[in-house]
Every structure is written in C-alpha cells, then in structure tokens.
C-alpha cells in the first residue's frame, strides 16, 4: 500500500490544474478542432484520462450511435494529442474507461446544482451540449461566470 501511494503521488500532483488554467482549456490541435468540432464542441482533452481517450478513439466507427471514422493518420494525430493532454487522476475511473465526460465523477460534482428540468430544456437537450449554457465553451472557457441557462 505504501509503494502504491508513493507511485501515485507524483501522478496526482501532475494531474492537478493550477489556478491559471482552471477555467480555460482549449483544443489546440487543428485537426481535432475540425474533425471533432464538426459535430459537437471539441471537448478539452483534460476532461478525460488518457485511457478513456484511447478507448474512445478506438471505437469511432460506433461513436455514440454515429460513424465518426477517420483515416489512420488523422486518428493517430488526434489520439496522440488527446492522450498527451489528457486529464490526471481526478478524471480517472477505476475500472472500465469512462467514455462520456458527463458520467465522470468530476462532471456530476460540477453540475450537481443543475436541475433535471434544465437538462430537459429543448435548448439544452443534453448534458453533453456544453455550448447551450457555457457561453464561451467554443473558446475553451467553462467558467461559472459565463454560464447562462436558457429559458
């Protein structure tokens, strides 16, 4: 148990965000922005751990009910970017890799005050529709100061 704690401590520290980057997170890979952003906001890679991005990228032919297949070079480039910039320990799931950001402990904690009525709003449609409430999500800013829940 002591050995595991010693091994995990540097990982936990490396995975924590500093104050300056707490609310700003962008996708800086142009191919990722264009390919992922064609259907939904290009989610910041730090919102899932590397193993989740790896699992997600390996199943693009059945990406949440759609075929989001990419050519091998594009998939490799985007996958490498996502894994290099993935979230740390606080986003990890201890077991099967989590594929939905909205099902992570972190997401549920951050959105625990959002009512089911708000999620069901036709202008919101789904917890995965970040841009419905986060007015600056496209630029990577998810600060609570920029949240406007649609009427």
Biotite code that builds the C-alpha atoms (Angstrom):
import biotite.structure as struc

atoms = struc.array([
    struc.Atom([0.000, 0.000, 0.000], chain_id="A", res_id=1, res_name="UNK", atom_name="CA", element="C"),
    struc.Atom([2.865, 2.388, 0.788], chain_id="A", res_id=2, res_name="UNK", atom_name="CA", element="C"),
    struc.Atom([4.516, 1.634, -2.531], chain_id="A", res_id=3, res_name="UNK", atom_name="CA", element="C"),
    struc.Atom([1.285, 2.372, -4.433], chain_id="A", res_id=4, res_name="UNK", atom_name="CA", element="C"),
    struc.Atom([0.908, 5.703, -2.607], chain_id="A", res_id=5, res_name="UNK", atom_name="CA", element="C"),
    struc.Atom([4.480, 6.647, -3.449], chain_id="A", res_id=6, res_name="UNK", atom_name="CA", element="C"),
    struc.Atom([3.918, 5.806, -7.112], chain_id="A", res_id=7, res_name="UNK", atom_name="CA", element="C"),
    struc.Atom([0.550, 7.593, -7.315], chain_id="A", res_id=8, res_name="UNK", atom_name="CA", element="C"),
    struc.Atom([1.560, 10.805, -5.514], chain_id="A", res_id=9, res_name="UNK", atom_name="CA", element="C"),
    struc.Atom([3.565, 12.309, -8.431], chain_id="A", res_id=10, res_name="UNK", atom_name="CA", element="C"),
    struc.Atom([0.771, 11.364, -10.833], chain_id="A", res_id=11, res_name="UNK", atom_name="CA", element="C"),
    struc.Atom([-1.836, 13.045, -8.635], chain_id="A", res_id=12, res_name="UNK", atom_name="CA", element="C"),
    struc.Atom([0.221, 16.203, -8.356], chain_id="A", res_id=13, res_name="UNK", atom_name="CA", element="C"),
    struc.Atom([0.906, 16.301, -12.071], chain_id="A", res_id=14, res_name="UNK", atom_name="CA", element="C"),
    struc.Atom([-2.806, 15.871, -12.834], chain_id="A", res_id=15, res_name="UNK", atom_name="CA", element="C"),
    struc.Atom([-3.982, 18.796, -10.747], chain_id="A", res_id=16, res_name="UNK", atom_name="CA", element="C"),
    struc.Atom([-4.687, 22.027, -12.568], chain_id="A", res_id=17, res_name="UNK", atom_name="CA", element="C"),
    struc.Atom([-3.088, 25.250, -11.453], chain_id="A", res_id=18, res_name="UNK", atom_name="CA", element="C"),
    struc.Atom([-5.308, 28.290, -10.841], chain_id="A", res_id=19, res_name="UNK", atom_name="CA", element="C"),
    struc.Atom([-4.339, 29.960, -14.117], chain_id="A", res_id=20, res_name="UNK", atom_name="CA", element="C"),
    struc.Atom([-5.713, 27.101, -16.224], chain_id="A", res_id=21, res_name="UNK", atom_name="CA", element="C"),
    struc.Atom([-8.655, 26.155, -14.019], chain_id="A", res_id=22, res_name="UNK", atom_name="CA", element="C"),
    struc.Atom([-11.337, 27.532, -16.337], chain_id="A", res_id=23, res_name="UNK", atom_name="CA", element="C"),
    struc.Atom([-9.585, 27.818, -19.676], chain_id="A", res_id=24, res_name="UNK", atom_name="CA", element="C"),
    struc.Atom([-8.907, 24.756, -21.717], chain_id="A", res_id=25, res_name="UNK", atom_name="CA", element="C"),
    struc.Atom([-8.754, 24.664, -25.466], chain_id="A", res_id=26, res_name="UNK", atom_name="CA", element="C"),
    struc.Atom([-8.190, 22.136, -28.172], chain_id="A", res_id=27, res_name="UNK", atom_name="CA", element="C"),
    struc.Atom([-5.042, 23.362, -29.882], chain_id="A", res_id=28, res_name="UNK", atom_name="CA", element="C"),
    struc.Atom([-4.807, 20.569, -32.446], chain_id="A", res_id=29, res_name="UNK", atom_name="CA", element="C"),
    struc.Atom([-6.345, 21.928, -35.671], chain_id="A", res_id=30, res_name="UNK", atom_name="CA", element="C"),
    struc.Atom([-7.311, 18.507, -36.987], chain_id="A", res_id=31, res_name="UNK", atom_name="CA", element="C"),
    struc.Atom([-9.029, 17.696, -33.694], chain_id="A", res_id=32, res_name="UNK", atom_name="CA", element="C"),
    struc.Atom([-10.859, 21.025, -33.735], chain_id="A", res_id=33, res_name="UNK", atom_name="CA", element="C"),
    struc.Atom([-12.129, 20.493, -37.255], chain_id="A", res_id=34, res_name="UNK", atom_name="CA", element="C"),
    struc.Atom([-12.947, 16.777, -37.064], chain_id="A", res_id=35, res_name="UNK", atom_name="CA", element="C"),
    struc.Atom([-14.456, 16.665, -33.565], chain_id="A", res_id=36, res_name="UNK", atom_name="CA", element="C"),
    struc.Atom([-15.842, 20.190, -33.755], chain_id="A", res_id=37, res_name="UNK", atom_name="CA", element="C"),
    struc.Atom([-17.787, 19.363, -36.928], chain_id="A", res_id=38, res_name="UNK", atom_name="CA", element="C"),
    struc.Atom([-20.435, 17.582, -34.828], chain_id="A", res_id=39, res_name="UNK", atom_name="CA", element="C"),
    struc.Atom([-20.017, 18.927, -31.291], chain_id="A", res_id=40, res_name="UNK", atom_name="CA", element="C"),
    struc.Atom([-17.788, 21.227, -29.291], chain_id="A", res_id=41, res_name="UNK", atom_name="CA", element="C"),
    struc.Atom([-14.237, 19.902, -29.394], chain_id="A", res_id=42, res_name="UNK", atom_name="CA", element="C"),
    struc.Atom([-14.045, 18.821, -25.758], chain_id="A", res_id=43, res_name="UNK", atom_name="CA", element="C"),
    struc.Atom([-10.915, 19.786, -23.827], chain_id="A", res_id=44, res_name="UNK", atom_name="CA", element="C"),
    struc.Atom([-8.673, 16.711, -23.591], chain_id="A", res_id=45, res_name="UNK", atom_name="CA", element="C"),
    struc.Atom([-8.144, 17.184, -19.844], chain_id="A", res_id=46, res_name="UNK", atom_name="CA", element="C"),
    struc.Atom([-11.776, 16.188, -19.196], chain_id="A", res_id=47, res_name="UNK", atom_name="CA", element="C"),
    struc.Atom([-10.939, 12.504, -19.622], chain_id="A", res_id=48, res_name="UNK", atom_name="CA", element="C"),
    struc.Atom([-7.876, 10.447, -18.728], chain_id="A", res_id=49, res_name="UNK", atom_name="CA", element="C"),
    struc.Atom([-5.636, 9.011, -21.449], chain_id="A", res_id=50, res_name="UNK", atom_name="CA", element="C"),
    struc.Atom([-7.121, 5.509, -21.212], chain_id="A", res_id=51, res_name="UNK", atom_name="CA", element="C"),
    struc.Atom([-10.594, 6.917, -21.908], chain_id="A", res_id=52, res_name="UNK", atom_name="CA", element="C"),
    struc.Atom([-9.419, 8.854, -24.954], chain_id="A", res_id=53, res_name="UNK", atom_name="CA", element="C"),
    struc.Atom([-7.624, 5.721, -26.187], chain_id="A", res_id=54, res_name="UNK", atom_name="CA", element="C"),
    struc.Atom([-10.823, 3.673, -25.847], chain_id="A", res_id=55, res_name="UNK", atom_name="CA", element="C"),
    struc.Atom([-12.942, 6.399, -27.439], chain_id="A", res_id=56, res_name="UNK", atom_name="CA", element="C"),
    struc.Atom([-10.620, 6.777, -30.421], chain_id="A", res_id=57, res_name="UNK", atom_name="CA", element="C"),
    struc.Atom([-10.532, 3.004, -30.976], chain_id="A", res_id=58, res_name="UNK", atom_name="CA", element="C"),
    struc.Atom([-14.327, 2.907, -31.420], chain_id="A", res_id=59, res_name="UNK", atom_name="CA", element="C"),
    struc.Atom([-15.000, 5.838, -33.761], chain_id="A", res_id=60, res_name="UNK", atom_name="CA", element="C"),
    struc.Atom([-16.996, 3.610, -36.118], chain_id="A", res_id=61, res_name="UNK", atom_name="CA", element="C"),
    struc.Atom([-19.663, 3.439, -33.388], chain_id="A", res_id=62, res_name="UNK", atom_name="CA", element="C"),
    struc.Atom([-19.224, 6.837, -31.734], chain_id="A", res_id=63, res_name="UNK", atom_name="CA", element="C"),
    struc.Atom([-22.354, 7.248, -29.617], chain_id="A", res_id=64, res_name="UNK", atom_name="CA", element="C"),
    struc.Atom([-24.587, 5.988, -32.419], chain_id="A", res_id=65, res_name="UNK", atom_name="CA", element="C"),
    struc.Atom([-22.706, 7.627, -35.302], chain_id="A", res_id=66, res_name="UNK", atom_name="CA", element="C"),
    struc.Atom([-19.886, 6.564, -37.562], chain_id="A", res_id=67, res_name="UNK", atom_name="CA", element="C"),
    struc.Atom([-17.123, 9.095, -36.878], chain_id="A", res_id=68, res_name="UNK", atom_name="CA", element="C"),
    struc.Atom([-14.399, 7.052, -38.544], chain_id="A", res_id=69, res_name="UNK", atom_name="CA", element="C"),
    struc.Atom([-11.239, 8.860, -39.583], chain_id="A", res_id=70, res_name="UNK", atom_name="CA", element="C"),
    struc.Atom([-8.342, 7.985, -41.823], chain_id="A", res_id=71, res_name="UNK", atom_name="CA", element="C"),
    struc.Atom([-5.483, 6.315, -39.950], chain_id="A", res_id=72, res_name="UNK", atom_name="CA", element="C"),
    struc.Atom([-3.168, 9.345, -39.958], chain_id="A", res_id=73, res_name="UNK", atom_name="CA", element="C"),
    struc.Atom([-5.868, 11.718, -38.644], chain_id="A", res_id=74, res_name="UNK", atom_name="CA", element="C"),
    struc.Atom([-6.969, 9.273, -35.954], chain_id="A", res_id=75, res_name="UNK", atom_name="CA", element="C"),
    struc.Atom([-3.350, 8.807, -34.845], chain_id="A", res_id=76, res_name="UNK", atom_name="CA", element="C"),
    struc.Atom([-2.679, 12.564, -34.738], chain_id="A", res_id=77, res_name="UNK", atom_name="CA", element="C"),
    struc.Atom([-5.850, 13.377, -32.787], chain_id="A", res_id=78, res_name="UNK", atom_name="CA", element="C"),
    struc.Atom([-5.456, 10.378, -30.484], chain_id="A", res_id=79, res_name="UNK", atom_name="CA", element="C"),
    struc.Atom([-1.866, 11.306, -29.654], chain_id="A", res_id=80, res_name="UNK", atom_name="CA", element="C"),
    struc.Atom([-2.908, 14.902, -28.934], chain_id="A", res_id=81, res_name="UNK", atom_name="CA", element="C"),
    struc.Atom([-5.759, 13.777, -26.661], chain_id="A", res_id=82, res_name="UNK", atom_name="CA", element="C"),
    struc.Atom([-3.559, 11.356, -24.731], chain_id="A", res_id=83, res_name="UNK", atom_name="CA", element="C"),
    struc.Atom([-0.709, 13.867, -24.293], chain_id="A", res_id=84, res_name="UNK", atom_name="CA", element="C"),
    struc.Atom([-3.133, 16.455, -22.903], chain_id="A", res_id=85, res_name="UNK", atom_name="CA", element="C"),
    struc.Atom([-5.447, 14.120, -21.014], chain_id="A", res_id=86, res_name="UNK", atom_name="CA", element="C"),
    struc.Atom([-6.681, 14.751, -17.500], chain_id="A", res_id=87, res_name="UNK", atom_name="CA", element="C"),
    struc.Atom([-4.937, 13.403, -14.470], chain_id="A", res_id=88, res_name="UNK", atom_name="CA", element="C"),
    struc.Atom([-6.052, 11.324, -11.540], chain_id="A", res_id=89, res_name="UNK", atom_name="CA", element="C"),
    struc.Atom([-9.124, 13.394, -10.668], chain_id="A", res_id=90, res_name="UNK", atom_name="CA", element="C"),
    struc.Atom([-10.675, 12.388, -14.011], chain_id="A", res_id=91, res_name="UNK", atom_name="CA", element="C"),
    struc.Atom([-9.739, 8.722, -13.802], chain_id="A", res_id=92, res_name="UNK", atom_name="CA", element="C"),
    struc.Atom([-12.266, 5.967, -13.377], chain_id="A", res_id=93, res_name="UNK", atom_name="CA", element="C"),
    struc.Atom([-11.011, 2.947, -11.504], chain_id="A", res_id=94, res_name="UNK", atom_name="CA", element="C"),
    struc.Atom([-12.151, 0.201, -13.819], chain_id="A", res_id=95, res_name="UNK", atom_name="CA", element="C"),
    struc.Atom([-13.507, 0.276, -17.338], chain_id="A", res_id=96, res_name="UNK", atom_name="CA", element="C"),
    struc.Atom([-12.501, 3.515, -19.156], chain_id="A", res_id=97, res_name="UNK", atom_name="CA", element="C"),
    struc.Atom([-15.190, 6.165, -18.968], chain_id="A", res_id=98, res_name="UNK", atom_name="CA", element="C"),
    struc.Atom([-16.260, 7.299, -22.452], chain_id="A", res_id=99, res_name="UNK", atom_name="CA", element="C"),
    struc.Atom([-18.765, 10.001, -21.530], chain_id="A", res_id=100, res_name="UNK", atom_name="CA", element="C"),
    struc.Atom([-17.449, 13.141, -19.865], chain_id="A", res_id=101, res_name="UNK", atom_name="CA", element="C"),
    struc.Atom([-20.958, 13.690, -18.498], chain_id="A", res_id=102, res_name="UNK", atom_name="CA", element="C"),
    struc.Atom([-20.742, 10.458, -16.494], chain_id="A", res_id=103, res_name="UNK", atom_name="CA", element="C"),
    struc.Atom([-17.497, 11.267, -14.706], chain_id="A", res_id=104, res_name="UNK", atom_name="CA", element="C"),
    struc.Atom([-17.484, 11.995, -11.000], chain_id="A", res_id=105, res_name="UNK", atom_name="CA", element="C"),
    struc.Atom([-15.949, 15.372, -11.722], chain_id="A", res_id=106, res_name="UNK", atom_name="CA", element="C"),
    struc.Atom([-18.714, 16.395, -14.165], chain_id="A", res_id=107, res_name="UNK", atom_name="CA", element="C"),
    struc.Atom([-21.507, 15.250, -11.842], chain_id="A", res_id=108, res_name="UNK", atom_name="CA", element="C"),
    struc.Atom([-19.931, 17.202, -8.968], chain_id="A", res_id=109, res_name="UNK", atom_name="CA", element="C"),
    struc.Atom([-19.513, 20.360, -11.063], chain_id="A", res_id=110, res_name="UNK", atom_name="CA", element="C"),
    struc.Atom([-23.109, 20.192, -12.314], chain_id="A", res_id=111, res_name="UNK", atom_name="CA", element="C"),
    struc.Atom([-24.900, 18.905, -9.210], chain_id="A", res_id=112, res_name="UNK", atom_name="CA", element="C"),
    struc.Atom([-26.935, 22.117, -8.899], chain_id="A", res_id=113, res_name="UNK", atom_name="CA", element="C"),
    struc.Atom([-28.387, 21.803, -12.423], chain_id="A", res_id=114, res_name="UNK", atom_name="CA", element="C"),
    struc.Atom([-31.972, 20.582, -12.243], chain_id="A", res_id=115, res_name="UNK", atom_name="CA", element="C"),
    struc.Atom([-33.415, 17.832, -14.408], chain_id="A", res_id=116, res_name="UNK", atom_name="CA", element="C"),
    struc.Atom([-35.779, 20.475, -15.783], chain_id="A", res_id=117, res_name="UNK", atom_name="CA", element="C"),
    struc.Atom([-32.760, 22.411, -17.087], chain_id="A", res_id=118, res_name="UNK", atom_name="CA", element="C"),
    struc.Atom([-31.235, 19.298, -18.679], chain_id="A", res_id=119, res_name="UNK", atom_name="CA", element="C"),
    struc.Atom([-34.603, 18.525, -20.316], chain_id="A", res_id=120, res_name="UNK", atom_name="CA", element="C"),
    struc.Atom([-34.899, 22.040, -21.771], chain_id="A", res_id=121, res_name="UNK", atom_name="CA", element="C"),
    struc.Atom([-35.155, 21.710, -25.590], chain_id="A", res_id=122, res_name="UNK", atom_name="CA", element="C"),
    struc.Atom([-32.492, 24.429, -25.916], chain_id="A", res_id=123, res_name="UNK", atom_name="CA", element="C"),
    struc.Atom([-30.093, 22.357, -23.800], chain_id="A", res_id=124, res_name="UNK", atom_name="CA", element="C"),
    struc.Atom([-31.081, 18.859, -24.998], chain_id="A", res_id=125, res_name="UNK", atom_name="CA", element="C"),
    struc.Atom([-28.303, 17.021, -23.175], chain_id="A", res_id=126, res_name="UNK", atom_name="CA", element="C"),
    struc.Atom([-25.548, 17.472, -20.582], chain_id="A", res_id=127, res_name="UNK", atom_name="CA", element="C"),
    struc.Atom([-23.097, 16.931, -23.460], chain_id="A", res_id=128, res_name="UNK", atom_name="CA", element="C"),
    struc.Atom([-24.255, 20.162, -25.138], chain_id="A", res_id=129, res_name="UNK", atom_name="CA", element="C"),
    struc.Atom([-21.802, 22.431, -23.298], chain_id="A", res_id=130, res_name="UNK", atom_name="CA", element="C"),
    struc.Atom([-22.381, 25.399, -25.577], chain_id="A", res_id=131, res_name="UNK", atom_name="CA", element="C"),
    struc.Atom([-26.047, 25.608, -24.572], chain_id="A", res_id=132, res_name="UNK", atom_name="CA", element="C"),
    struc.Atom([-25.087, 27.056, -21.173], chain_id="A", res_id=133, res_name="UNK", atom_name="CA", element="C"),
    struc.Atom([-21.357, 27.776, -21.272], chain_id="A", res_id=134, res_name="UNK", atom_name="CA", element="C"),
    struc.Atom([-21.376, 30.863, -23.484], chain_id="A", res_id=135, res_name="UNK", atom_name="CA", element="C"),
    struc.Atom([-17.623, 30.735, -24.095], chain_id="A", res_id=136, res_name="UNK", atom_name="CA", element="C"),
    struc.Atom([-17.158, 26.981, -24.402], chain_id="A", res_id=137, res_name="UNK", atom_name="CA", element="C"),
    struc.Atom([-16.032, 27.277, -28.023], chain_id="A", res_id=138, res_name="UNK", atom_name="CA", element="C"),
    struc.Atom([-13.010, 29.256, -26.823], chain_id="A", res_id=139, res_name="UNK", atom_name="CA", element="C"),
    struc.Atom([-12.335, 26.780, -24.009], chain_id="A", res_id=140, res_name="UNK", atom_name="CA", element="C"),
    struc.Atom([-13.691, 28.924, -21.171], chain_id="A", res_id=141, res_name="UNK", atom_name="CA", element="C"),
    struc.Atom([-16.054, 26.964, -18.923], chain_id="A", res_id=142, res_name="UNK", atom_name="CA", element="C"),
    struc.Atom([-16.065, 29.432, -16.035], chain_id="A", res_id=143, res_name="UNK", atom_name="CA", element="C"),
    struc.Atom([-19.253, 29.607, -13.983], chain_id="A", res_id=144, res_name="UNK", atom_name="CA", element="C"),
    struc.Atom([-19.148, 33.369, -14.592], chain_id="A", res_id=145, res_name="UNK", atom_name="CA", element="C"),
    struc.Atom([-20.065, 32.722, -18.226], chain_id="A", res_id=146, res_name="UNK", atom_name="CA", element="C"),
    struc.Atom([-22.958, 30.316, -17.657], chain_id="A", res_id=147, res_name="UNK", atom_name="CA", element="C"),
    struc.Atom([-26.412, 31.248, -18.892], chain_id="A", res_id=148, res_name="UNK", atom_name="CA", element="C"),
    struc.Atom([-29.009, 28.513, -18.635], chain_id="A", res_id=149, res_name="UNK", atom_name="CA", element="C"),
    struc.Atom([-31.561, 29.053, -21.435], chain_id="A", res_id=150, res_name="UNK", atom_name="CA", element="C"),
    struc.Atom([-35.178, 29.858, -20.548], chain_id="A", res_id=151, res_name="UNK", atom_name="CA", element="C"),
])
